[in-house]
Amino acid sequence: MGEVINFPAPGSTGTALPLADEKLSRDDVARLEAIRDNVEALLDMVAGIRRDPEAVAYAAARFGMMRMFHLHGRAAAMGFADRCIETAEIATDLSQP
């Protein structure tokens, strides 16, 4: 779901948006997509086993946002969360008749 978003290396002064000269290789994109897909599948599995998808969503979001904040700072983490919500809104709009 969605495209890979490049983040600057920790401690750099770069922006959280992908830059034209910072393209990822096809292998890097495939690796990141596989990680994303595998993590989503694991979360779906845990949500089913625990029968509490909301709790799993909150736990995963908390882990992800806290880790993003520590790796890239507040602006990058908040920007990433905002883009995720925008993607979900677009997917919802597209699925409606």
DAWO-V526181 format. One record per pair of residues at least 4 apart in sequence whose C-alpha atoms are under 8 Angstrom apart, sorted by the first residue. I is the first residue (numbers start at 1). J is the second residue. Records with the same first field share a line. If there is no record, write none. Layout:
BEGIN
I: J ; J
END
This chain:
BEGIN
2: 87
4: 29 ; 32 ; 33
5: 17 ; 18
6: 16 ; 17 ; 18 ; 19 ; 22 ; 24
7: 15 ; 16 ; 17 ; 18 ; 72 ; 76
8: 12 ; 13 ; 14 ; 15 ; 16 ; 72
9: 14 ; 72
10: 71 ; 72
11: 72
15: 76
16: 75 ; 76 ; 79
18: 22 ; 23
19: 23
24: 28 ; 29
25: 29
26: 30
27: 31
28: 32
29: 33
30: 34
31: 35
32: 36
33: 37
34: 38
35: 39
36: 40
37: 41
38: 42
39: 43
40: 44
41: 45
42: 46
43: 47 ; 56 ; 57 ; 60
44: 48 ; 53
45: 49
46: 50 ; 51 ; 56
47: 51 ; 52 ; 53 ; 54 ; 55 ; 56
48: 52 ; 53
52: 56
53: 57
54: 58
55: 59
56: 60
57: 61
58: 62
59: 63
60: 64
61: 65
62: 66
63: 67
64: 68
65: 69 ; 77 ; 81
66: 70
67: 71
68: 72 ; 73 ; 76 ; 77
69: 73 ; 74 ; 76 ; 77
72: 76 ; 77
73: 77
74: 78
75: 79
76: 80
77: 81
78: 82
79: 83
80: 84
81: 85
82: 86
83: 87
84: 88
85: 89
86: 90
87: 91
88: 92
89: 93
90: 94
91: 95
92: 96
END
